[in-house]
Amino acid sequence: MSERTEAQKRATKKWNDTNMKERYDRVQLLVPKGRKADLQSHASSRGESLNGFVNRAIDNQLELDNMKEGVTDCRYI
């Protein structure tokens, strides 16, 4: 696959700057040194991005917690 041109990079950045802020909240996650590489490797081995893996892990934990508490109307699961 060929490299992206500068115009493509600018267009992607412009789209991200406009749309990402409207559609997503940003959460900063701090992990011990070396843990990020472990998480990225784990996610990659399952065909996921690190962000996708973290979101899936959060969804799974919310579902487990809500099942324990009998909550049935969780917004995101």
N, CA, C, O and CB atoms as a CASP TS submission, in Angstrom:
PFRMAT TS
TARGET T0000
AUTHOR 0000-0000-0000
METHOD Language model
MODEL 1
PARENT N/A
ATOM      1  N   MET     1       0.841  -1.173   0.000  1.00  0.00           N
ATOM      2  CA  MET     1       0.000   0.000   0.000  1.00  0.00           C
ATOM      3  C   MET     1       0.889   1.240   0.000  1.00  0.00           C
ATOM      4  O   MET     1       1.904   1.288   0.694  1.00  0.00           O
ATOM      5  CB  MET     1      -0.958  -0.004   1.215  1.00  0.00           C
ATOM      6  N   SER     2       0.502   2.226  -0.774  1.00  0.00           N
ATOM      7  CA  SER     2       1.331   3.418  -0.884  1.00  0.00           C
ATOM      8  C   SER     2       1.140   4.344   0.312  1.00  0.00           C
ATOM      9  O   SER     2       0.137   4.282   1.023  1.00  0.00           O
ATOM     10  CB  SER     2       1.016   4.160  -2.174  1.00  0.00           C
ATOM     11  N   GLU     3       2.120   5.190   0.503  1.00  0.00           N
ATOM     12  CA  GLU     3       2.069   6.170   1.583  1.00  0.00           C
ATOM     13  C   GLU     3       0.985   7.208   1.287  1.00  0.00           C
ATOM     14  O   GLU     3       0.668   7.476   0.128  1.00  0.00           O
ATOM     15  CB  GLU     3       3.448   6.857   1.769  1.00  0.00           C
ATOM     16  N   ARG     4       0.425   7.784   2.344  1.00  0.00           N
ATOM     17  CA  ARG     4      -0.565   8.848   2.177  1.00  0.00           C
ATOM     18  C   ARG     4       0.127  10.128   1.753  1.00  0.00           C
ATOM     19  O   ARG     4       1.229  10.433   2.208  1.00  0.00           O
ATOM     20  CB  ARG     4      -1.364   9.072   3.480  1.00  0.00           C
ATOM     21  N   THR     5      -0.526  10.869   0.882  1.00  0.00           N
ATOM     22  CA  THR     5       0.029  12.146   0.445  1.00  0.00           C
ATOM     23  C   THR     5      -0.187  13.182   1.545  1.00  0.00           C
ATOM     24  O   THR     5      -0.964  12.966   2.475  1.00  0.00           O
ATOM     25  CB  THR     5      -0.621  12.611  -0.893  1.00  0.00           C
ATOM     26  N   GLU     6       0.498  14.286   1.425  1.00  0.00           N
ATOM     27  CA  GLU     6       0.320  15.378   2.381  1.00  0.00           C
ATOM     28  C   GLU     6      -1.114  15.891   2.351  1.00  0.00           C
ATOM     29  O   GLU     6      -1.668  16.234   3.395  1.00  0.00           O
ATOM     30  CB  GLU     6       1.298  16.523   2.081  1.00  0.00           C
ATOM     31  N   ALA     7      -1.716  15.948   1.174  1.00  0.00           N
ATOM     32  CA  ALA     7      -3.105  16.404   1.067  1.00  0.00           C
ATOM     33  C   ALA     7      -4.045  15.448   1.804  1.00  0.00           C
ATOM     34  O   ALA     7      -4.981  15.888   2.471  1.00  0.00           O
ATOM     35  CB  ALA     7      -3.521  16.525  -0.416  1.00  0.00           C
ATOM     36  N   GLN     8      -3.799  14.147   1.684  1.00  0.00           N
ATOM     37  CA  GLN     8      -4.621  13.167   2.394  1.00  0.00           C
ATOM     38  C   GLN     8      -4.453  13.320   3.907  1.00  0.00           C
ATOM     39  O   GLN     8      -5.421  13.224   4.661  1.00  0.00           O
ATOM     40  CB  GLN     8      -4.251  11.733   1.957  1.00  0.00           C
ATOM     41  N   LYS     9      -3.229  13.556   4.333  1.00  0.00           N
ATOM     42  CA  LYS     9      -2.972  13.745   5.761  1.00  0.00           C
ATOM     43  C   LYS     9      -3.686  14.987   6.279  1.00  0.00           C
ATOM     44  O   LYS     9      -4.270  14.959   7.362  1.00  0.00           O
ATOM     45  CB  LYS     9      -1.463  13.853   6.025  1.00  0.00           C
ATOM     46  N   ARG    10      -3.644  16.079   5.514  1.00  0.00           N
ATOM     47  CA  ARG    10      -4.331  17.300   5.917  1.00  0.00           C
ATOM     48  C   ARG    10      -5.841  17.100   5.965  1.00  0.00           C
ATOM     49  O   ARG    10      -6.505  17.583   6.882  1.00  0.00           O
ATOM     50  CB  ARG    10      -3.986  18.438   4.965  1.00  0.00           C
ATOM     51  N   ALA    11      -6.385  16.386   4.978  1.00  0.00           N
ATOM     52  CA  ALA    11      -7.824  16.136   4.938  1.00  0.00           C
ATOM     53  C   ALA    11      -8.256  15.283   6.126  1.00  0.00           C
ATOM     54  O   ALA    11      -9.296  15.538   6.733  1.00  0.00           O
ATOM     55  CB  ALA    11      -8.216  15.449   3.620  1.00  0.00           C
ATOM     56  N   THR    12      -7.464  14.282   6.453  1.00  0.00           N
ATOM     57  CA  THR    12      -7.773  13.425   7.608  1.00  0.00           C
ATOM     58  C   THR    12      -7.732  14.229   8.887  1.00  0.00           C
ATOM     59  O   THR    12      -8.623  14.103   9.727  1.00  0.00           O
ATOM     60  CB  THR    12      -6.792  12.245   7.697  1.00  0.00           C
ATOM     61  N   LYS    13      -6.708  15.058   9.049  1.00  0.00           N
ATOM     62  CA  LYS    13      -6.604  15.888  10.251  1.00  0.00           C
ATOM     63  C   LYS    13      -7.782  16.849  10.356  1.00  0.00           C
ATOM     64  O   LYS    13      -8.341  17.032  11.437  1.00  0.00           O
ATOM     65  CB  LYS    13      -5.285  16.672  10.249  1.00  0.00           C
ATOM     66  N   LYS    14      -8.158  17.461   9.241  1.00  0.00           N
ATOM     67  CA  LYS    14      -9.293  18.382   9.249  1.00  0.00           C
ATOM     68  C   LYS    14     -10.574  17.650   9.651  1.00  0.00           C
ATOM     69  O   LYS    14     -11.353  18.155  10.459  1.00  0.00           O
ATOM     70  CB  LYS    14      -9.464  19.042   7.864  1.00  0.00           C
ATOM     71  N   TRP    15     -10.789  16.460   9.086  1.00  0.00           N
ATOM     72  CA  TRP    15     -11.982  15.682   9.433  1.00  0.00           C
ATOM     73  C   TRP    15     -11.965  15.330  10.911  1.00  0.00           C
ATOM     74  O   TRP    15     -12.974  15.487  11.599  1.00  0.00           O
ATOM     75  CB  TRP    15     -12.070  14.399   8.578  1.00  0.00           C
ATOM     76  N   ASN    16     -10.824  14.856  11.405  1.00  0.00           N
ATOM     77  CA  ASN    16     -10.707  14.490  12.820  1.00  0.00           C
ATOM     78  C   ASN    16     -10.960  15.687  13.726  1.00  0.00           C
ATOM     79  O   ASN    16     -11.696  15.582  14.707  1.00  0.00           O
ATOM     80  CB  ASN    16      -9.322  13.905  13.107  1.00  0.00           C
ATOM     81  N   ASP    17     -10.355  16.821  13.400  1.00  0.00           N
ATOM     82  CA  ASP    17     -10.523  18.011  14.225  1.00  0.00           C
ATOM     83  C   ASP    17     -11.988  18.428  14.304  1.00  0.00           C
ATOM     84  O   ASP    17     -12.453  18.884  15.349  1.00  0.00           O
ATOM     85  CB  ASP    17      -9.679  19.159  13.676  1.00  0.00           C
ATOM     86  N   THR    18     -12.706  18.273  13.208  1.00  0.00           N
ATOM     87  CA  THR    18     -14.109  18.675  13.161  1.00  0.00           C
ATOM     88  C   THR    18     -15.023  17.634  13.795  1.00  0.00           C
ATOM     89  O   THR    18     -15.846  17.974  14.645  1.00  0.00           O
ATOM     90  CB  THR    18     -14.532  18.923  11.727  1.00  0.00           C
ATOM     91  N   ASN    19     -14.893  16.391  13.400  1.00  0.00           N
ATOM     92  CA  ASN    19     -15.863  15.357  13.759  1.00  0.00           C
ATOM     93  C   ASN    19     -15.577  14.615  15.050  1.00  0.00           C
ATOM     94  O   ASN    19     -16.508  14.232  15.758  1.00  0.00           O
ATOM     95  CB  ASN    19     -15.945  14.381  12.672  1.00  0.00           C
ATOM     96  N   MET    20     -14.332  14.407  15.365  1.00  0.00           N
ATOM     97  CA  MET    20     -14.011  13.633  16.565  1.00  0.00           C
ATOM     98  C   MET    20     -14.496  14.341  17.824  1.00  0.00           C
ATOM     99  O   MET    20     -15.001  13.697  18.744  1.00  0.00           O
ATOM    100  CB  MET    20     -12.503  13.386  16.653  1.00  0.00           C
ATOM    101  N   LYS    21     -14.349  15.650  17.871  1.00  0.00           N
ATOM    102  CA  LYS    21     -14.778  16.403  19.049  1.00  0.00           C
ATOM    103  C   LYS    21     -16.290  16.355  19.218  1.00  0.00           C
ATOM    104  O   LYS    21     -16.794  16.380  20.340  1.00  0.00           O
ATOM    105  CB  LYS    21     -14.312  17.853  18.953  1.00  0.00           C
ATOM    106  N   GLU    22     -17.012  16.285  18.103  1.00  0.00           N
ATOM    107  CA  GLU    22     -18.473  16.246  18.160  1.00  0.00           C
ATOM    108  C   GLU    22     -18.996  14.868  18.555  1.00  0.00           C
ATOM    109  O   GLU    22     -20.056  14.762  19.173  1.00  0.00           O
ATOM    110  CB  GLU    22     -19.056  16.650  16.816  1.00  0.00           C
ATOM    111  N   ARG    23     -18.270  13.823  18.209  1.00  0.00           N
ATOM    112  CA  ARG    23     -18.788  12.464  18.361  1.00  0.00           C
ATOM    113  C   ARG    23     -18.200  11.679  19.530  1.00  0.00           C
ATOM    114  O   ARG    23     -18.772  10.675  19.955  1.00  0.00           O
ATOM    115  CB  ARG    23     -18.543  11.712  17.112  1.00  0.00           C
ATOM    116  N   TYR    24     -17.087  12.121  20.037  1.00  0.00           N
ATOM    117  CA  TYR    24     -16.392  11.333  21.048  1.00  0.00           C
ATOM    118  C   TYR    24     -15.916  12.203  22.199  1.00  0.00           C
ATOM    119  O   TYR    24     -15.624  13.386  22.024  1.00  0.00           O
ATOM    120  CB  TYR    24     -15.212  10.601  20.428  1.00  0.00           C
ATOM    121  N   ASP    25     -15.843  11.600  23.380  1.00  0.00           N
ATOM    122  CA  ASP    25     -15.171  12.202  24.522  1.00  0.00           C
ATOM    123  C   ASP    25     -13.786  11.584  24.615  1.00  0.00           C
ATOM    124  O   ASP    25     -13.600  10.416  24.273  1.00  0.00           O
ATOM    125  CB  ASP    25     -15.982  11.994  25.848  1.00  0.00           C
ATOM    126  N   ARG    26     -12.841  12.342  25.065  1.00  0.00           N
ATOM    127  CA  ARG    26     -11.471  11.844  25.215  1.00  0.00           C
ATOM    128  C   ARG    26     -11.230  11.500  26.683  1.00  0.00           C
ATOM    129  O   ARG    26     -11.589  12.266  27.578  1.00  0.00           O
ATOM    130  CB  ARG    26     -10.427  12.897  24.711  1.00  0.00           C
ATOM    131  N   VAL    27     -10.617  10.338  26.917  1.00  0.00           N
ATOM    132  CA  VAL    27     -10.259   9.886  28.253  1.00  0.00           C
ATOM    133  C   VAL    27      -8.770   9.554  28.229  1.00  0.00           C
ATOM    134  O   VAL    27      -8.312   8.788  27.381  1.00  0.00           O
ATOM    135  CB  VAL    27     -11.127   8.646  28.702  1.00  0.00           C
ATOM    136  N   GLN    28      -8.032  10.123  29.149  1.00  0.00           N
ATOM    137  CA  GLN    28      -6.610   9.825  29.231  1.00  0.00           C
ATOM    138  C   GLN    28      -6.421   8.685  30.217  1.00  0.00           C
ATOM    139  O   GLN    28      -6.975   8.705  31.316  1.00  0.00           O
ATOM    140  CB  GLN    28      -5.787  11.080  29.657  1.00  0.00           C
ATOM    141  N   LEU    29      -5.640   7.697  29.821  1.00  0.00           N
ATOM    142  CA  LEU    29      -5.394   6.519  30.635  1.00  0.00           C
ATOM    143  C   LEU    29      -3.901   6.409  30.915  1.00  0.00           C
ATOM    144  O   LEU    29      -3.088   6.408  29.991  1.00  0.00           O
ATOM    145  CB  LEU    29      -5.921   5.242  29.936  1.00  0.00           C
ATOM    146  N   LEU    30      -3.549   6.317  32.177  1.00  0.00           N
ATOM    147  CA  LEU    30      -2.147   6.153  32.561  1.00  0.00           C
ATOM    148  C   LEU    30      -1.928   4.717  33.023  1.00  0.00           C
ATOM    149  O   LEU    30      -2.678   4.191  33.845  1.00  0.00           O
ATOM    150  CB  LEU    30      -1.747   7.165  33.682  1.00  0.00           C
ATOM    151  N   VAL    31      -0.885   4.094  32.478  1.00  0.00           N
ATOM    152  CA  VAL    31      -0.531   2.732  32.868  1.00  0.00           C
ATOM    153  C   VAL    31       0.960   2.697  33.191  1.00  0.00           C
ATOM    154  O   VAL    31       1.714   3.546  32.715  1.00  0.00           O
ATOM    155  CB  VAL    31      -0.888   1.704  31.739  1.00  0.00           C
ATOM    156  N   PRO    32       1.391   1.732  33.991  1.00  0.00           N
ATOM    157  CA  PRO    32       2.815   1.635  34.303  1.00  0.00           C
ATOM    158  C   PRO    32       3.657   1.442  33.033  1.00  0.00           C
ATOM    159  O   PRO    32       3.197   0.848  32.059  1.00  0.00           O
ATOM    160  CB  PRO    32       3.062   0.478  35.279  1.00  0.00           C
ATOM    161  N   LYS    33       4.884   1.947  33.058  1.00  0.00           N
ATOM    162  CA  LYS    33       5.813   1.800  31.928  1.00  0.00           C
ATOM    163  C   LYS    33       5.852   0.345  31.477  1.00  0.00           C
ATOM    164  O   LYS    33       5.951  -0.570  32.294  1.00  0.00           O
ATOM    165  CB  LYS    33       7.239   2.285  32.315  1.00  0.00           C
ATOM    166  N   GLY    34       5.774   0.150  30.181  1.00  0.00           N
ATOM    167  CA  GLY    34       5.826  -1.184  29.603  1.00  0.00           C
ATOM    168  C   GLY    34       4.456  -1.818  29.427  1.00  0.00           C
ATOM    169  O   GLY    34       4.302  -2.719  28.602  1.00  0.00           O
ATOM    170  N   ARG    35       3.473  -1.379  30.168  1.00  0.00           N
ATOM    171  CA  ARG    35       2.136  -1.971  30.091  1.00  0.00           C
ATOM    172  C   ARG    35       1.449  -1.629  28.769  1.00  0.00           C
ATOM    173  O   ARG    35       0.705  -2.447  28.228  1.00  0.00           O
ATOM    174  CB  ARG    35       1.275  -1.494  31.265  1.00  0.00           C
ATOM    175  N   LYS    36       1.692  -0.438  28.253  1.00  0.00           N
ATOM    176  CA  LYS    36       1.076  -0.037  26.988  1.00  0.00           C
ATOM    177  C   LYS    36       1.464  -0.998  25.872  1.00  0.00           C
ATOM    178  O   LYS    36       0.612  -1.414  25.087  1.00  0.00           O
ATOM    179  CB  LYS    36       1.486   1.397  26.619  1.00  0.00           C
ATOM    180  N   ALA    37       2.730  -1.350  25.798  1.00  0.00           N
ATOM    181  CA  ALA    37       3.182  -2.283  24.763  1.00  0.00           C
ATOM    182  C   ALA    37       2.509  -3.641  24.923  1.00  0.00           C
ATOM    183  O   ALA    37       2.147  -4.276  23.933  1.00  0.00           O
ATOM    184  CB  ALA    37       4.708  -2.442  24.811  1.00  0.00           C
ATOM    185  N   ASP    38       2.341  -4.088  26.164  1.00  0.00           N
ATOM    186  CA  ASP    38       1.652  -5.356  26.414  1.00  0.00           C
ATOM    187  C   ASP    38       0.202  -5.287  25.953  1.00  0.00           C
ATOM    188  O   ASP    38      -0.305  -6.225  25.339  1.00  0.00           O
ATOM    189  CB  ASP    38       1.714  -5.718  27.906  1.00  0.00           C
ATOM    190  N   LEU    39      -0.463  -4.178  26.250  1.00  0.00           N
ATOM    191  CA  LEU    39      -1.856  -4.014  25.859  1.00  0.00           C
ATOM    192  C   LEU    39      -1.999  -3.934  24.337  1.00  0.00           C
ATOM    193  O   LEU    39      -2.912  -4.523  23.759  1.00  0.00           O
ATOM    194  CB  LEU    39      -2.443  -2.760  26.512  1.00  0.00           C
ATOM    195  N   GLN    40      -1.088  -3.200  23.699  1.00  0.00           N
ATOM    196  CA  GLN    40      -1.131  -3.093  22.244  1.00  0.00           C
ATOM    197  C   GLN    40      -0.912  -4.459  21.592  1.00  0.00           C
ATOM    198  O   GLN    40      -1.589  -4.806  20.624  1.00  0.00           O
ATOM    199  CB  GLN    40      -0.074  -2.092  21.750  1.00  0.00           C
ATOM    200  N   SER    41       0.021  -5.217  22.119  1.00  0.00           N
ATOM    201  CA  SER    41       0.294  -6.544  21.589  1.00  0.00           C
ATOM    202  C   SER    41      -0.920  -7.456  21.744  1.00  0.00           C
ATOM    203  O   SER    41      -1.279  -8.186  20.820  1.00  0.00           O
ATOM    204  CB  SER    41       1.507  -7.154  22.289  1.00  0.00           C
ATOM    205  N   HIS    42      -1.544  -7.408  22.911  1.00  0.00           N
ATOM    206  CA  HIS    42      -2.726  -8.219  23.174  1.00  0.00           C
ATOM    207  C   HIS    42      -3.850  -7.846  22.208  1.00  0.00           C
ATOM    208  O   HIS    42      -4.466  -8.724  21.604  1.00  0.00           O
ATOM    209  CB  HIS    42      -3.189  -8.042  24.633  1.00  0.00           C
ATOM    210  N   ALA    43      -4.113  -6.565  22.062  1.00  0.00           N
ATOM    211  CA  ALA    43      -5.172  -6.096  21.167  1.00  0.00           C
ATOM    212  C   ALA    43      -4.871  -6.501  19.728  1.00  0.00           C
ATOM    213  O   ALA    43      -5.743  -7.005  19.021  1.00  0.00           O
ATOM    214  CB  ALA    43      -5.332  -4.566  21.270  1.00  0.00           C
ATOM    215  N   SER    44      -3.644  -6.279  19.307  1.00  0.00           N
ATOM    216  CA  SER    44      -3.244  -6.595  17.938  1.00  0.00           C
ATOM    217  C   SER    44      -3.396  -8.081  17.639  1.00  0.00           C
ATOM    218  O   SER    44      -3.792  -8.457  16.535  1.00  0.00           O
ATOM    219  CB  SER    44      -1.804  -6.162  17.698  1.00  0.00           C
ATOM    220  N   SER    45      -3.086  -8.920  18.611  1.00  0.00           N
ATOM    221  CA  SER    45      -3.196 -10.368  18.399  1.00  0.00           C
ATOM    222  C   SER    45      -4.642 -10.803  18.191  1.00  0.00           C
ATOM    223  O   SER    45      -4.899 -11.906  17.709  1.00  0.00           O
ATOM    224  CB  SER    45      -2.598 -11.121  19.582  1.00  0.00           C
ATOM    225  N   ARG    46      -5.578  -9.943  18.552  1.00  0.00           N
ATOM    226  CA  ARG    46      -7.001 -10.223  18.363  1.00  0.00           C
ATOM    227  C   ARG    46      -7.613  -9.360  17.258  1.00  0.00           C
ATOM    228  O   ARG    46      -8.832  -9.306  17.098  1.00  0.00           O
ATOM    229  CB  ARG    46      -7.753  -9.999  19.668  1.00  0.00           C
ATOM    230  N   GLY    47      -6.752  -8.694  16.509  1.00  0.00           N
ATOM    231  CA  GLY    47      -7.223  -7.887  15.393  1.00  0.00           C
ATOM    232  C   GLY    47      -7.910  -6.601  15.805  1.00  0.00           C
ATOM    233  O   GLY    47      -8.740  -6.078  15.061  1.00  0.00           O
ATOM    234  N   GLU    48      -7.579  -6.080  16.984  1.00  0.00           N
ATOM    235  CA  GLU    48      -8.196  -4.861  17.500  1.00  0.00           C
ATOM    236  C   GLU    48      -7.158  -3.761  17.640  1.00  0.00           C
ATOM    237  O   GLU    48      -5.956  -4.014  17.729  1.00  0.00           O
ATOM    238  CB  GLU    48      -8.876  -5.124  18.852  1.00  0.00           C
ATOM    239  N   SER    49      -7.653  -2.545  17.656  1.00  0.00           N
ATOM    240  CA  SER    49      -6.800  -1.420  18.033  1.00  0.00           C
ATOM    241  C   SER    49      -6.747  -1.386  19.559  1.00  0.00           C
ATOM    242  O   SER    49      -7.551  -2.035  20.228  1.00  0.00           O
ATOM    243  CB  SER    49      -7.336  -0.052  17.441  1.00  0.00           C
ATOM    244  N   LEU    50      -5.812  -0.639  20.095  1.00  0.00           N
ATOM    245  CA  LEU    50      -5.740  -0.476  21.547  1.00  0.00           C
ATOM    246  C   LEU    50      -7.017   0.187  22.052  1.00  0.00           C
ATOM    247  O   LEU    50      -7.566  -0.218  23.076  1.00  0.00           O
ATOM    248  CB  LEU    50      -4.496   0.358  21.950  1.00  0.00           C
ATOM    249  N   ASN    51      -7.489   1.203  21.337  1.00  0.00           N
ATOM    250  CA  ASN    51      -8.720   1.880  21.728  1.00  0.00           C
ATOM    251  C   ASN    51      -9.914   0.910  21.718  1.00  0.00           C
ATOM    252  O   ASN    51     -10.726   0.908  22.643  1.00  0.00           O
ATOM    253  CB  ASN    51      -8.991   3.068  20.789  1.00  0.00           C
ATOM    254  N   GLY    52     -10.010   0.096  20.675  1.00  0.00           N
ATOM    255  CA  GLY    52     -11.097  -0.878  20.593  1.00  0.00           C
ATOM    256  C   GLY    52     -11.049  -1.871  21.735  1.00  0.00           C
ATOM    257  O   GLY    52     -12.079  -2.216  22.313  1.00  0.00           O
ATOM    258  N   PHE    53      -9.844  -2.333  22.062  1.00  0.00           N
ATOM    259  CA  PHE    53      -9.684  -3.277  23.162  1.00  0.00           C
ATOM    260  C   PHE    53     -10.102  -2.653  24.497  1.00  0.00           C
ATOM    261  O   PHE    53     -10.822  -3.272  25.280  1.00  0.00           O
ATOM    262  CB  PHE    53      -8.233  -3.758  23.236  1.00  0.00           C
ATOM    263  N   VAL    54      -9.647  -1.435  24.745  1.00  0.00           N
ATOM    264  CA  VAL    54      -9.988  -0.769  26.008  1.00  0.00           C
ATOM    265  C   VAL    54     -11.500  -0.556  26.104  1.00  0.00           C
ATOM    266  O   VAL    54     -12.092  -0.779  27.161  1.00  0.00           O
ATOM    267  CB  VAL    54      -9.244   0.587  26.129  1.00  0.00           C
ATOM    268  N   ASN    55     -12.125  -0.127  25.010  1.00  0.00           N
ATOM    269  CA  ASN    55     -13.578   0.049  25.030  1.00  0.00           C
ATOM    270  C   ASN    55     -14.308  -1.269  25.251  1.00  0.00           C
ATOM    271  O   ASN    55     -15.296  -1.313  25.984  1.00  0.00           O
ATOM    272  CB  ASN    55     -14.047   0.684  23.730  1.00  0.00           C
ATOM    273  N   ARG    56     -13.836  -2.339  24.629  1.00  0.00           N
ATOM    274  CA  ARG    56     -14.460  -3.650  24.835  1.00  0.00           C
ATOM    275  C   ARG    56     -14.293  -4.105  26.282  1.00  0.00           C
ATOM    276  O   ARG    56     -15.227  -4.649  26.871  1.00  0.00           O
ATOM    277  CB  ARG    56     -13.853  -4.693  23.877  1.00  0.00           C
ATOM    278  N   ALA    57     -13.121  -3.889  26.851  1.00  0.00           N
ATOM    279  CA  ALA    57     -12.881  -4.277  28.249  1.00  0.00           C
ATOM    280  C   ALA    57     -13.810  -3.499  29.185  1.00  0.00           C
ATOM    281  O   ALA    57     -14.362  -4.061  30.131  1.00  0.00           O
ATOM    282  CB  ALA    57     -11.398  -4.030  28.639  1.00  0.00           C
ATOM    283  N   ILE    58     -13.976  -2.219  28.916  1.00  0.00           N
ATOM    284  CA  ILE    58     -14.875  -1.396  29.742  1.00  0.00           C
ATOM    285  C   ILE    58     -16.310  -1.889  29.602  1.00  0.00           C
ATOM    286  O   ILE    58     -17.013  -2.040  30.601  1.00  0.00           O
ATOM    287  CB  ILE    58     -14.780   0.103  29.339  1.00  0.00           C
ATOM    288  N   ASP    59     -16.751  -2.141  28.364  1.00  0.00           N
ATOM    289  CA  ASP    59     -18.115  -2.639  28.150  1.00  0.00           C
ATOM    290  C   ASP    59     -18.349  -3.957  28.872  1.00  0.00           C
ATOM    291  O   ASP    59     -19.390  -4.154  29.499  1.00  0.00           O
ATOM    292  CB  ASP    59     -18.389  -2.813  26.659  1.00  0.00           C
ATOM    293  N   ASN    60     -17.375  -4.859  28.782  1.00  0.00           N
ATOM    294  CA  ASN    60     -17.511  -6.153  29.457  1.00  0.00           C
ATOM    295  C   ASN    60     -17.615  -5.994  30.966  1.00  0.00           C
ATOM    296  O   ASN    60     -18.426  -6.662  31.608  1.00  0.00           O
ATOM    297  CB  ASN    60     -16.331  -7.052  29.115  1.00  0.00           C
ATOM    298  N   GLN    61     -16.802  -5.115  31.533  1.00  0.00           N
ATOM    299  CA  GLN    61     -16.842  -4.914  32.979  1.00  0.00           C
ATOM    300  C   GLN    61     -18.137  -4.250  33.412  1.00  0.00           C
ATOM    301  O   GLN    61     -18.702  -4.610  34.445  1.00  0.00           O
ATOM    302  CB  GLN    61     -15.654  -4.078  33.430  1.00  0.00           C
ATOM    303  N   LEU    62     -18.615  -3.285  32.637  1.00  0.00           N
ATOM    304  CA  LEU    62     -19.906  -2.655  32.939  1.00  0.00           C
ATOM    305  C   LEU    62     -21.024  -3.698  32.931  1.00  0.00           C
ATOM    306  O   LEU    62     -21.889  -3.701  33.807  1.00  0.00           O
ATOM    307  CB  LEU    62     -20.217  -1.531  31.921  1.00  0.00           C
ATOM    308  N   GLU    63     -20.994  -4.566  31.949  1.00  0.00           N
ATOM    309  CA  GLU    63     -22.018  -5.604  31.854  1.00  0.00           C
ATOM    310  C   GLU    63     -21.966  -6.532  33.073  1.00  0.00           C
ATOM    311  O   GLU    63     -23.003  -6.859  33.650  1.00  0.00           O
ATOM    312  CB  GLU    63     -21.839  -6.416  30.557  1.00  0.00           C
ATOM    313  N   LEU    64     -20.771  -6.949  33.459  1.00  0.00           N
ATOM    314  CA  LEU    64     -20.624  -7.805  34.646  1.00  0.00           C
ATOM    315  C   LEU    64     -21.106  -7.100  35.904  1.00  0.00           C
ATOM    316  O   LEU    64     -21.851  -7.674  36.698  1.00  0.00           O
ATOM    317  CB  LEU    64     -19.164  -8.231  34.820  1.00  0.00           C
ATOM    318  N   ASP    65     -20.681  -5.857  36.082  1.00  0.00           N
ATOM    319  CA  ASP    65     -21.090  -5.101  37.265  1.00  0.00           C
ATOM    320  C   ASP    65     -22.607  -4.930  37.308  1.00  0.00           C
ATOM    321  O   ASP    65     -23.231  -5.088  38.357  1.00  0.00           O
ATOM    322  CB  ASP    65     -20.404  -3.729  37.286  1.00  0.00           C
ATOM    323  N   ASN    66     -23.187  -4.606  36.161  1.00  0.00           N
ATOM    324  CA  ASN    66     -24.631  -4.393  36.104  1.00  0.00           C
ATOM    325  C   ASN    66     -25.405  -5.683  36.329  1.00  0.00           C
ATOM    326  O   ASN    66     -26.474  -5.662  36.939  1.00  0.00           O
ATOM    327  CB  ASN    66     -25.017  -3.789  34.769  1.00  0.00           C
ATOM    328  N   MET    67     -24.882  -6.806  35.846  1.00  0.00           N
ATOM    329  CA  MET    67     -25.542  -8.088  36.093  1.00  0.00           C
ATOM    330  C   MET    67     -25.570  -8.391  37.588  1.00  0.00           C
ATOM    331  O   MET    67     -26.575  -8.872  38.110  1.00  0.00           O
ATOM    332  CB  MET    67     -24.828  -9.222  35.330  1.00  0.00           C
ATOM    333  N   LYS    68     -24.466  -8.110  38.270  1.00  0.00           N
ATOM    334  CA  LYS    68     -24.384  -8.343  39.716  1.00  0.00           C
ATOM    335  C   LYS    68     -25.381  -7.474  40.471  1.00  0.00           C
ATOM    336  O   LYS    68     -25.954  -7.890  41.478  1.00  0.00           O
ATOM    337  CB  LYS    68     -22.963  -8.069  40.222  1.00  0.00           C
ATOM    338  N   GLU    69     -25.578  -6.262  39.965  1.00  0.00           N
ATOM    339  CA  GLU    69     -26.442  -5.294  40.637  1.00  0.00           C
ATOM    340  C   GLU    69     -27.876  -5.324  40.116  1.00  0.00           C
ATOM    341  O   GLU    69     -28.732  -4.598  40.622  1.00  0.00           O
ATOM    342  CB  GLU    69     -25.876  -3.903  40.477  1.00  0.00           C
ATOM    343  N   GLY    70     -28.147  -6.154  39.114  1.00  0.00           N
ATOM    344  CA  GLY    70     -29.489  -6.258  38.577  1.00  0.00           C
ATOM    345  C   GLY    70     -29.912  -5.091  37.713  1.00  0.00           C
ATOM    346  O   GLY    70     -31.107  -4.876  37.511  1.00  0.00           O
ATOM    347  N   VAL    71     -28.964  -4.335  37.201  1.00  0.00           N
ATOM    348  CA  VAL    71     -29.280  -3.200  36.340  1.00  0.00           C
ATOM    349  C   VAL    71     -29.513  -3.727  34.928  1.00  0.00           C
ATOM    350  O   VAL    71     -28.710  -4.500  34.406  1.00  0.00           O
ATOM    351  CB  VAL    71     -28.134  -2.126  36.362  1.00  0.00           C
ATOM    352  N   THR    72     -30.620  -3.305  34.313  1.00  0.00           N
ATOM    353  CA  THR    72     -30.931  -3.790  32.973  1.00  0.00           C
ATOM    354  C   THR    72     -31.012  -2.695  31.925  1.00  0.00           C
ATOM    355  O   THR    72     -31.242  -2.984  30.751  1.00  0.00           O
ATOM    356  CB  THR    72     -32.215  -4.531  32.999  1.00  0.00           C
ATOM    357  N   ASP    73     -30.829  -1.451  32.321  1.00  0.00           N
ATOM    358  CA  ASP    73     -30.997  -0.361  31.366  1.00  0.00           C
ATOM    359  C   ASP    73     -29.715   0.449  31.132  1.00  0.00           C
ATOM    360  O   ASP    73     -29.767   1.672  30.997  1.00  0.00           O
ATOM    361  CB  ASP    73     -32.088   0.558  31.843  1.00  0.00           C
ATOM    362  N   CYS    74     -28.579  -0.228  31.084  1.00  0.00           N
ATOM    363  CA  CYS    74     -27.320   0.473  30.866  1.00  0.00           C
ATOM    364  C   CYS    74     -27.294   1.055  29.451  1.00  0.00           C
ATOM    365  O   CYS    74     -27.666   0.376  28.494  1.00  0.00           O
ATOM    366  CB  CYS    74     -26.115  -0.478  31.091  1.00  0.00           C
ATOM    367  N   ARG    75     -26.870   2.266  29.320  1.00  0.00           N
ATOM    368  CA  ARG    75     -26.901   3.021  28.070  1.00  0.00           C
ATOM    369  C   ARG    75     -26.004   2.447  26.985  1.00  0.00           C
ATOM    370  O   ARG    75     -26.351   2.532  25.806  1.00  0.00           O
ATOM    371  CB  ARG    75     -26.507   4.433  28.330  1.00  0.00           C
ATOM    372  N   TYR    76     -24.877   1.873  27.336  1.00  0.00           N
ATOM    373  CA  TYR    76     -23.873   1.518  26.324  1.00  0.00           C
ATOM    374  C   TYR    76     -23.720   0.030  26.074  1.00  0.00           C
ATOM    375  O   TYR    76     -22.910  -0.363  25.234  1.00  0.00           O
ATOM    376  CB  TYR    76     -22.560   2.064  26.723  1.00  0.00           C
ATOM    377  N   ILE    77     -24.455  -0.797  26.758  1.00  0.00           N
ATOM    378  CA  ILE    77     -24.306  -2.239  26.511  1.00  0.00           C
ATOM    379  C   ILE    77     -25.627  -2.868  26.167  1.00  0.00           C
ATOM    380  O   ILE    77     -25.692  -4.074  25.928  1.00  0.00           O
ATOM    381  CB  ILE    77     -23.706  -2.937  27.720  1.00  0.00           C
TER
END
